[in-house]
Amino acid sequence: MLTELHIEDLGIIDRLDLVFGEGLVVLTGETGAGKTMLIEAISLLVGGRADAARVRAGATEARIEGRFVVGDVEHIMTRVVPLDGRSRAYVDGRLATVGQLADLGATLVDLHGQHTHQSLLSMAVQRASLDQFAGTDLEPLRLARGRITEIDASLAALGGDAKSRAREIDLLRFQVDEIASLGITDPDEDRRLEADEDVLADATAHREAGEAAIDALNADGAAADALGAAIAGLTNRAPFAHLVGRLRDVAAEVADIASELRAVAESCEDDPERLAAVRARRRDLRELQRKYGDSLTEVMSYHDESAQRLAELESFEVRVAELETKRTAALKAERKAAATVAASRRGAAATLGESITAHLAELAMERAVVRIEVSGDDPADEVVFLLAANPGSPAAPLAKVASGGELARTMLAIRMVLTDGPPILIFDEVDAGIGGAAANAVARCLARLAESHQVFVVTHLAQVAALARQHIVVRKEIVSSGGADYTRATVESVAGNPRIDEIA
């Protein structure tokens, strides 16, 4: 529900802060006091058209802010209308488009009145309302259409015309063969070859460095001899006994290193043919990486994906036949589901129209008739609510009904039949031109709706005001400021004797 409303500088409203409760909320007051301006403020909050002419005289912009609470979800919606420039919208403190405000507002509020009518005027909502009334099961149709879309996408993915498919096959075959010709099995091969090339390119220098290191360890008087002399000199010397063992370990490690150095040095042989082969292989791998991926892993993945795509294209005819068979079945299911939906809609249309017409009779529109027109090929998506307000008048779509009061009462009658929809309903002029028993009927209908919705009503009827849970009186007063007079609206939530006086 709408729990709070803040308005600044809109029409004759300079500043208002309102708190609303659940159920039926009525707005009463003299003509021109600003009741409809409150409704317009809510309309702006839910994406209504902004008019700079509505900014209060002397102000630079109008600002409206509302707090909406539905269950555990709360939204703060704001609309700013400047004298110059485009209006601004905010949802929960974040800048939004007016379209986003309207989309959210459509789930929260339905406005029915003089100039503002929302969801039930759109064909999509009227169609959904008929489906709700009829209990139409749309799921089989949705699934069948989704399946057709999937199959069509698969057919398109197989390739376009024969020429473009042949071109793609030739390209993929070349790419797959080019990658396969190198027989890549190890994604780290390029790094191994880089290390091999480093060794082969400088084999003589590597070998000489190894031999020099061996001489430094094993030549007469070198490290090995020095370690042997140290061990011999300290053996059987008690103070150095713990060090002799460590020296022997070092001597053994030096001997082991010298042996390994010799093996490595001897393996460093000049091999121009091997070096050339390594360099050629690296060039080939780099060329593949340039074309198909930054690493050999990516190149190998590209090969596998391309090979799979190639296989699909080469088996095109078989795959197309399979998909066409599936598409035929999906189309059959779609036609059957569409026929079922159409039958449901056409079967319920007359009953829904009669139900709404019966409620209109209660609302001082005894001779009005609502008819639901269902047309178009199956599933008969063209659903239009038509109203003939008077005998002899042609039935016209609700969106083209001229009288705001008639439209508001028609919307009220529809809501009495279709109780789902936005949780907040607003009616302006719903009681225009009625009284007596009809006024009592309107009041009862509004009170009944307010059991499951928050309902705002701008009314002149005591019968409606008497059933309200919250009664707000809107007045206008003349205020002097700076030597000039101006008119402003004031509001008061009345109860007890003041409310009785207002209703009277």
C-alpha positions as CSV (number, residue, x, y, z in Angstrom):
1,M,0.0,0.0,0.0
2,L,0.9,3.7,-0.3
3,T,1.9,4.6,3.3
4,E,3.3,8.1,2.9
5,L,3.1,10.9,0.3
6,H,5.1,14.1,0.3
7,I,4.3,16.9,-2.2
8,E,6.0,20.2,-2.8
9,D,5.0,23.0,-5.1
10,L,2.4,21.2,-7.2
11,G,-0.6,23.3,-8.3
12,I,-1.9,25.1,-5.3
13,I,-0.1,22.7,-3.0
14,D,3.0,24.3,-1.4
15,R,3.9,21.4,0.9
16,L,1.9,18.4,2.2
17,D,2.9,15.4,4.2
18,L,0.3,12.6,4.3
19,V,0.3,9.2,6.0
20,F,-2.2,6.6,4.8
21,G,-3.6,3.4,6.3
22,E,-5.1,0.3,4.8
23,G,-8.6,-0.1,3.3
24,L,-10.8,2.6,1.9
25,V,-9.4,6.1,1.9
26,V,-11.7,8.9,0.8
27,L,-10.8,12.5,-0.2
28,T,-13.5,15.1,0.1
29,G,-13.6,18.9,-0.1
30,E,-14.9,21.7,-2.2
31,T,-14.4,21.9,-5.9
32,G,-10.9,23.3,-6.8
33,A,-9.5,22.6,-3.3
34,G,-6.9,20.3,-4.7
35,K,-8.3,16.8,-4.4
36,T,-7.6,15.8,-7.9
37,M,-4.1,17.3,-7.6
38,L,-3.4,14.7,-4.9
39,I,-4.4,12.0,-7.4
40,E,-2.2,13.7,-10.1
41,A,0.7,13.6,-7.6
42,I,0.3,9.8,-7.3
43,S,0.0,9.5,-11.1
44,L,3.3,11.3,-11.5
45,L,4.9,8.9,-9.0
46,V,3.9,5.9,-11.2
47,G,5.1,7.4,-14.5
48,G,2.3,9.7,-15.5
49,R,2.9,12.6,-17.9
50,A,4.6,15.6,-16.4
51,D,3.4,19.1,-17.2
52,A,5.6,22.1,-16.2
53,A,2.4,24.2,-16.0
54,R,1.5,22.3,-12.8
55,V,4.5,23.7,-11.0
56,R,3.2,26.1,-8.3
57,A,3.6,29.8,-9.2
58,G,6.8,31.2,-7.9
59,A,8.5,27.8,-7.5
60,T,11.2,26.4,-9.7
61,E,10.1,22.7,-9.5
62,A,7.5,20.4,-8.1
63,R,8.6,17.4,-6.1
64,I,6.6,14.3,-5.2
65,E,7.8,11.4,-3.1
66,G,5.9,8.3,-2.0
67,R,6.6,5.2,0.1
68,F,5.0,2.0,-1.2
69,V,5.0,-1.2,0.9
70,V,3.9,-4.6,-0.4
71,G,4.5,-7.4,2.1
72,D,8.2,-7.2,3.1
73,V,9.2,-5.1,0.1
74,E,9.4,-1.3,0.3
75,H,10.0,1.2,-2.5
76,I,10.6,5.0,-2.3
77,M,9.6,6.6,-5.6
78,T,10.3,10.2,-6.4
79,R,9.4,12.5,-9.3
80,V,10.8,16.0,-9.8
81,V,9.1,18.3,-12.4
82,P,11.1,21.4,-13.2
83,L,9.8,24.6,-14.9
84,D,12.4,24.0,-17.6
85,G,13.8,20.8,-18.9
86,R,12.8,17.1,-18.5
87,S,11.4,15.6,-15.4
88,R,13.5,13.4,-13.2
89,A,12.6,10.1,-11.6
90,Y,14.2,8.1,-8.8
91,V,13.5,4.7,-7.4
92,D,14.9,3.9,-3.9
93,G,17.2,6.9,-4.1
94,R,18.7,5.9,-7.5
95,L,18.1,7.8,-10.7
96,A,15.7,6.0,-13.0
97,T,13.9,6.6,-16.3
98,V,10.2,7.5,-16.3
99,G,9.7,4.2,-18.1
100,Q,11.2,2.3,-15.2
101,L,9.0,4.3,-12.8
102,A,6.0,3.4,-14.9
103,D,6.9,-0.3,-15.1
104,L,7.2,-0.5,-11.3
105,G,4.1,1.7,-10.8
106,A,2.0,-0.6,-13.0
107,T,2.5,-3.4,-10.5
108,L,1.5,-1.2,-7.6
109,V,-1.2,1.2,-8.6
110,D,-4.3,1.3,-10.9
111,L,-5.6,4.8,-11.6
112,H,-9.2,5.3,-12.9
113,G,-10.6,8.8,-13.3
114,Q,-10.9,11.9,-15.3
115,H,-7.7,11.7,-17.4
116,T,-5.6,8.9,-15.9
117,H,-6.4,5.3,-16.6
118,Q,-3.9,2.6,-16.4
119,S,-3.5,-1.1,-16.7
120,L,-7.0,-2.3,-17.8
121,L,-6.9,-0.1,-20.9
122,S,-4.1,-2.1,-22.5
123,M,-4.9,-5.0,-24.7
124,A,-2.3,-7.1,-23.0
125,V,-3.9,-6.6,-19.5
126,Q,-7.4,-7.1,-20.9
127,R,-6.2,-10.4,-22.5
128,A,-4.6,-11.4,-19.2
129,S,-7.8,-10.5,-17.3
130,L,-9.9,-12.7,-19.6
131,D,-7.4,-15.5,-19.1
132,Q,-7.6,-15.1,-15.4
133,F,-11.4,-15.2,-15.4
134,A,-11.5,-18.2,-17.8
135,G,-8.7,-20.1,-15.9
136,T,-6.8,-20.4,-19.2
137,D,-3.7,-22.6,-19.0
138,L,-1.1,-20.8,-21.1
139,E,1.8,-23.0,-20.1
140,P,1.5,-25.6,-23.0
141,L,1.4,-22.8,-25.6
142,R,4.4,-21.1,-24.0
143,L,6.4,-24.3,-24.0
144,A,5.5,-25.1,-27.6
145,R,6.5,-21.7,-28.8
146,G,9.7,-21.9,-26.8
147,R,10.5,-25.2,-28.4
148,I,9.9,-23.8,-31.9
149,T,12.2,-20.9,-31.1
150,E,14.9,-23.3,-30.0
151,I,14.6,-25.5,-33.1
152,D,14.7,-22.4,-35.4
153,A,17.9,-21.3,-33.6
154,S,19.4,-24.7,-34.1
155,L,18.5,-24.6,-37.8
156,A,20.0,-21.2,-38.2
157,A,23.2,-22.2,-36.4
158,L,23.7,-25.1,-38.9
159,G,24.5,-22.6,-41.6
160,G,22.7,-20.4,-44.0
161,D,22.4,-21.1,-47.7
162,A,24.3,-23.8,-49.5
163,K,27.0,-21.5,-50.7
164,S,27.8,-20.0,-47.3
165,R,27.7,-23.4,-45.8
166,A,30.2,-24.7,-48.4
167,R,32.5,-21.8,-47.7
168,E,32.4,-22.4,-44.0
169,I,33.1,-26.1,-44.5
170,D,36.1,-25.3,-46.7
171,L,37.5,-22.9,-44.1
172,L,36.9,-25.2,-41.1
173,R,38.5,-28.2,-43.0
174,F,41.6,-26.1,-43.8
175,Q,41.9,-25.0,-40.2
176,V,41.3,-28.4,-38.7
177,D,43.9,-30.0,-41.0
178,E,46.4,-27.2,-40.4
179,I,46.3,-27.7,-36.7
180,A,46.1,-31.5,-36.9
181,S,49.1,-31.7,-39.2
182,L,51.4,-30.6,-36.4
183,G,50.2,-33.4,-34.1
184,I,50.1,-31.3,-30.9
185,T,49.6,-33.5,-27.9
186,D,51.3,-31.6,-25.1
187,P,50.1,-28.0,-24.3
188,D,53.5,-27.3,-22.8
189,E,55.5,-28.3,-25.9
190,D,56.4,-24.7,-26.8
191,R,58.0,-24.2,-23.4
192,R,60.0,-27.4,-23.7
193,L,61.2,-26.5,-27.1
194,E,62.3,-23.1,-25.9
195,A,64.5,-24.7,-23.3
196,D,65.9,-27.2,-25.9
197,E,66.7,-24.3,-28.3
198,D,68.6,-22.5,-25.6
199,V,70.8,-25.5,-25.0
200,L,71.4,-26.4,-28.6
201,A,72.1,-22.8,-29.7
202,D,75.1,-22.5,-27.3
203,A,76.2,-26.1,-26.9
204,T,79.9,-25.5,-27.1
205,A,79.9,-22.7,-24.5
206,H,77.7,-24.8,-22.2
207,R,80.0,-27.8,-22.5
208,E,83.1,-25.7,-21.9
209,A,81.5,-24.1,-18.8
210,G,80.7,-27.6,-17.5
211,E,84.2,-28.8,-18.0
212,A,85.7,-25.8,-16.3
213,A,83.5,-26.4,-13.3
214,I,84.6,-30.1,-13.2
215,D,88.3,-28.9,-13.2
216,A,87.6,-26.5,-10.4
217,L,86.3,-29.4,-8.3
218,N,88.6,-32.3,-9.3
219,A,91.9,-30.9,-10.6
220,D,95.1,-31.4,-8.5
221,G,94.9,-29.1,-5.5
222,A,91.2,-28.2,-6.3
223,A,88.2,-28.5,-4.1
224,A,88.1,-32.3,-3.9
225,D,91.8,-32.5,-2.8
226,A,91.4,-29.6,-0.4
227,L,88.5,-31.4,1.3
228,G,90.5,-34.7,1.4
229,A,93.4,-32.9,3.1
230,A,91.1,-31.2,5.6
231,I,89.5,-34.5,6.5
232,A,92.8,-36.3,6.9
233,G,94.2,-33.5,9.1
234,L,91.2,-33.6,11.5
235,T,90.7,-37.3,11.7
236,N,91.2,-38.6,15.2
237,R,91.3,-35.1,16.6
238,A,88.6,-35.2,19.3
239,P,87.7,-31.5,19.3
240,F,86.9,-31.7,15.5
241,A,85.2,-35.0,15.5
242,H,81.7,-33.5,14.9
243,L,83.1,-31.5,11.9
244,V,84.8,-34.4,10.2
245,G,81.5,-36.0,9.4
246,R,80.1,-32.8,7.9
247,L,83.3,-32.5,5.8
248,R,82.9,-36.0,4.5
249,D,79.3,-35.2,3.5
250,V,80.5,-32.1,1.6
251,A,83.2,-34.2,-0.1
252,A,80.6,-36.8,-1.2
253,E,78.3,-34.1,-2.5
254,V,81.1,-32.5,-4.4
255,A,82.0,-35.8,-6.0
256,D,78.3,-36.4,-6.9
257,I,78.0,-32.9,-8.5
258,A,81.2,-33.4,-10.4
259,S,79.8,-36.6,-11.8
260,E,76.6,-35.0,-12.9
261,L,78.4,-32.0,-14.3
262,R,80.4,-34.4,-16.5
263,A,77.2,-36.1,-17.8
264,V,75.5,-32.8,-18.6
265,A,78.6,-31.4,-20.3
266,E,79.1,-34.5,-22.4
267,S,75.4,-34.2,-23.5
268,C,75.9,-30.7,-24.8
269,E,77.0,-31.5,-28.2
270,D,76.6,-29.4,-31.3
271,D,73.6,-30.7,-33.3
272,P,72.8,-28.2,-36.1
273,E,70.1,-30.5,-37.6
274,R,68.3,-30.8,-34.3
275,L,68.6,-27.1,-33.6
276,A,67.1,-26.3,-37.0
277,A,64.3,-28.8,-36.4
278,V,63.5,-27.2,-33.0
279,R,63.5,-23.8,-34.4
280,A,61.2,-24.8,-37.3
281,R,58.8,-26.5,-34.9
282,R,58.7,-23.4,-32.7
283,R,57.9,-21.3,-35.8
284,D,55.1,-23.6,-36.8
285,L,53.6,-23.5,-33.3
286,R,53.8,-19.7,-33.1
287,E,52.0,-19.4,-36.4
288,L,49.2,-21.5,-35.1
289,Q,49.0,-19.4,-31.9
290,R,48.9,-16.3,-34.0
291,K,45.8,-17.6,-35.8
292,Y,44.0,-19.7,-33.2
293,G,44.9,-18.8,-29.7
294,D,47.4,-17.3,-27.3
295,S,48.5,-20.7,-26.0
296,L,48.7,-24.2,-27.2
297,T,45.8,-25.1,-24.9
298,E,43.6,-22.6,-26.8
299,V,44.9,-23.9,-30.1
300,M,43.9,-27.4,-29.2
301,S,40.5,-26.3,-27.9
302,Y,39.9,-24.4,-31.2
303,H,40.8,-27.6,-33.1
304,D,38.3,-29.6,-31.2
305,E,35.5,-27.1,-31.5
306,S,36.1,-26.6,-35.2
307,A,36.2,-30.3,-35.8
308,Q,32.8,-30.6,-34.1
309,R,31.3,-27.8,-36.1
310,L,32.7,-29.3,-39.3
311,A,31.1,-32.6,-38.5
312,E,27.8,-30.9,-37.9
313,L,28.0,-29.1,-41.3
314,E,29.1,-32.2,-43.2
315,S,26.1,-34.0,-41.8
316,F,23.8,-31.1,-42.6
317,E,21.2,-32.9,-44.5
318,V,20.7,-35.5,-41.8
319,R,20.7,-32.9,-39.0
320,V,18.2,-30.7,-40.9
321,A,15.9,-33.6,-41.4
322,E,16.0,-34.4,-37.7
323,L,15.3,-30.8,-36.8
324,E,12.5,-30.4,-39.3
325,T,10.8,-33.5,-37.9
326,K,11.0,-32.0,-34.5
327,R,9.8,-28.6,-35.7
328,T,6.7,-30.2,-37.4
329,A,5.9,-31.9,-34.1
330,A,6.4,-28.6,-32.2
331,L,4.2,-26.7,-34.6
332,K,1.4,-29.3,-34.2
333,A,1.7,-29.0,-30.4
334,E,1.6,-25.2,-30.8
335,R,-1.5,-25.3,-33.0
336,K,-3.2,-27.6,-30.5
337,A,-2.3,-25.4,-27.5
338,A,-3.3,-22.2,-29.4
339,A,-6.7,-23.7,-30.3
340,T,-7.3,-24.7,-26.6
341,V,-6.4,-21.2,-25.5
342,A,-8.6,-19.6,-28.1
343,A,-11.5,-21.9,-27.1
344,S,-11.1,-20.9,-23.5
345,R,-11.0,-17.2,-24.3
346,R,-14.0,-17.3,-26.7
347,G,-16.0,-19.5,-24.3
348,A,-15.5,-17.1,-21.3
349,A,-15.8,-13.8,-23.1
350,A,-19.6,-13.6,-23.0
351,T,-19.8,-14.6,-19.4
352,L,-17.2,-12.1,-18.3
353,G,-19.0,-9.3,-20.2
354,E,-22.3,-10.3,-18.6
355,S,-20.8,-10.3,-15.1
356,I,-19.3,-6.8,-15.6
357,T,-22.6,-5.5,-17.1
358,A,-24.5,-6.8,-14.0
359,H,-22.2,-4.8,-11.7
360,L,-22.6,-1.7,-13.9
361,A,-26.4,-1.9,-13.3
362,E,-25.7,-1.6,-9.6
363,L,-23.6,1.5,-10.3
364,A,-26.3,3.7,-12.0
365,M,-25.4,2.5,-15.5
366,E,-28.4,0.2,-15.8
367,R,-28.5,0.3,-19.6
368,A,-24.8,0.1,-20.2
369,V,-23.4,-3.1,-21.7
370,V,-19.9,-4.5,-21.7
371,R,-18.9,-6.9,-24.4
372,I,-15.6,-8.7,-24.7
373,E,-14.4,-9.0,-28.3
374,V,-12.1,-11.9,-29.0
375,S,-10.6,-12.1,-32.5
376,G,-7.6,-13.0,-34.5
377,D,-6.2,-16.4,-35.5
378,D,-5.7,-18.9,-32.7
379,P,-4.8,-18.4,-29.9
380,A,-7.1,-15.3,-30.4
381,D,-4.7,-12.8,-28.8
382,E,-6.8,-9.8,-29.9
383,V,-8.9,-9.2,-26.8
384,V,-10.8,-5.9,-26.4
385,F,-13.2,-4.8,-23.7
386,L,-16.0,-2.7,-25.4
387,L,-18.5,-0.5,-23.6
388,A,-21.9,0.7,-24.9
389,A,-22.8,3.3,-22.2
390,N,-26.3,4.0,-23.5
391,P,-28.9,2.2,-25.6
392,G,-28.2,2.8,-29.3
393,S,-24.6,3.9,-28.7
394,P,-22.1,1.8,-30.5
395,A,-19.8,-0.3,-28.4
396,A,-16.4,1.3,-28.2
397,P,-13.1,0.2,-26.7
398,L,-12.7,1.4,-23.1
399,A,-9.7,3.5,-24.1
400,K,-12.1,5.6,-26.2
401,V,-14.8,6.2,-23.7
402,A,-15.3,9.9,-23.3
403,S,-16.8,10.2,-19.9
404,G,-14.4,9.9,-17.0
405,G,-17.2,9.0,-14.6
406,E,-18.5,6.3,-16.9
407,L,-15.0,4.9,-17.4
408,A,-14.2,5.0,-13.7
409,R,-17.4,3.1,-12.8
410,T,-16.8,0.6,-15.6
411,M,-13.3,0.0,-14.1
412,L,-14.9,-0.4,-10.7
413,A,-17.3,-3.0,-12.1
414,I,-14.4,-4.9,-13.8
415,R,-12.5,-4.8,-10.6
416,M,-15.4,-6.3,-8.8
417,V,-15.3,-9.3,-11.1
418,L,-11.5,-9.5,-11.5
419,T,-10.1,-8.9,-8.0
420,D,-6.5,-9.6,-8.8
421,G,-4.2,-6.8,-10.1
422,P,-2.3,-4.0,-8.5
423,P,-2.8,-3.7,-4.7
424,I,-3.6,0.0,-4.8
425,L,-6.7,1.3,-6.7
426,I,-7.6,4.9,-7.2
427,F,-10.9,6.2,-8.4
428,D,-11.7,9.8,-9.3
429,E,-15.2,10.8,-10.4
430,V,-16.5,7.3,-9.9
431,D,-19.6,8.8,-8.3
432,A,-20.2,11.5,-10.9
433,G,-23.9,12.1,-11.6
434,I,-25.4,9.5,-9.2
435,G,-27.1,9.5,-5.9
436,G,-29.6,7.5,-3.9
437,A,-29.6,3.8,-4.3
438,A,-26.9,3.9,-6.9
439,A,-24.6,5.9,-4.6
440,N,-25.2,3.3,-1.9
441,A,-24.2,0.6,-4.4
442,V,-21.1,2.4,-5.4
443,A,-20.1,2.8,-1.8
444,R,-20.7,-0.9,-1.0
445,C,-18.6,-1.9,-4.1
446,L,-15.7,0.3,-3.0
447,A,-15.9,-1.0,0.5
448,R,-15.8,-4.6,-0.7
449,L,-12.8,-3.9,-2.9
450,A,-11.1,-2.2,0.0
451,E,-11.2,-5.5,1.9
452,S,-8.4,-6.8,-0.4
453,H,-6.9,-3.6,-1.7
454,Q,-6.0,-0.1,-0.6
455,V,-8.6,2.0,-2.3
456,F,-8.4,5.8,-2.8
457,V,-11.6,7.6,-3.8
458,V,-12.2,11.3,-4.6
459,T,-15.9,11.6,-3.8
460,H,-18.8,13.9,-3.2
461,L,-21.0,11.2,-1.8
462,A,-21.7,11.0,1.9
463,Q,-22.5,7.3,1.4
464,V,-19.0,6.6,0.2
465,A,-17.3,8.8,2.8
466,A,-19.3,7.1,5.6
467,L,-17.7,3.7,4.8
468,A,-14.1,4.9,4.7
469,R,-11.5,3.7,7.1
470,Q,-9.6,7.0,6.6
471,H,-11.2,10.3,5.7
472,I,-9.1,13.2,4.4
473,V,-10.6,16.6,3.9
474,V,-8.9,18.9,1.3
475,R,-9.5,22.7,1.7
476,K,-8.0,25.8,0.1
477,E,-7.1,28.9,1.9
478,I,-5.9,32.4,1.0
479,V,-2.5,33.2,2.5
480,S,-0.7,36.6,2.5
481,S,3.0,36.7,2.0
482,G,5.2,39.6,1.1
483,G,2.2,41.9,0.5
484,A,0.6,39.5,-1.9
485,D,-2.1,36.9,-1.5
486,Y,-2.0,33.3,-2.9
487,T,-4.1,30.2,-2.6
488,R,-2.8,27.0,-1.1
489,A,-4.3,23.6,-0.3
490,T,-4.4,22.1,3.1
491,V,-5.4,18.6,4.2
492,E,-6.7,17.2,7.4
493,S,-7.4,13.6,8.4
494,V,-10.7,13.8,10.3
495,A,-12.4,11.5,12.7
496,G,-15.2,11.7,15.3
497,N,-17.4,14.8,15.3
498,P,-15.4,16.7,12.6
499,R,-15.8,13.7,10.3
500,I,-19.6,13.6,11.0
501,D,-19.8,17.3,10.2
502,E,-17.9,16.8,7.0
503,I,-20.0,13.9,5.9
504,A,-23.2,15.8,6.7
